[in-house]
């Protein structure tokens, strides 16, 4: 009996030792796998300090030359009559014929709108108050979604009764796309200039402190492109840093029908001023 009790106690003791060993084993492994922290391992790389007191300010300009795909034509019909009613009847008949001719070209009604309409009296002479008749100025605005048909539209309008070409403007329907391209190129020009100047001074740039964008207003409200009569690619070419001129793929001017108009190219321009921190 005593021998049996000894065997049981031995078994219990071995079981207890095994359990204690099993529980403490993961802690031993984890402790062994975890490196002892050192002064070197606790060191972290410090980011480059951006000091506003040490900075460089530069500007960048970019121009993207674009082939216009839209035209805005203003056509006028001037009519005279001994009475306002007679002048109005003549003008209305002429305008209706002009509109019909434009519609037969495929121009939609939504692209033909009245831009200006006035009636004024005609006097016997400058100092006289005696009215001898009335004159009507009626100007319609035609949006050409195919800029290549601008000459054809003018010819058709004049054959139908128009007697004035008030204005012709070319523009692009993808202004946003080309404006983004110009802005990106202007910022690149500014960064390249900052890199060159800081390198010449024996240092370099670290971060961007500020960016200011300059825009130019025009007839269409806040765009950066020239229109009509040669306004555009040659503007502000004499700047303090390089202007990057690019022509989008397929940038040749579209073929126009025979006539006095030529669309050429217009310019989408961007200008920025940026301040960079120095090392």
Helices and strands as residue ranges (DSSP letters): H 2-33, E 55-66, E 70-81, H 84-104, G 109-111, E 112-123, E 131-144, G 147-149, H 150-160, E 164-171, H 175-200, E 205-214, E 243-247, E 266-278
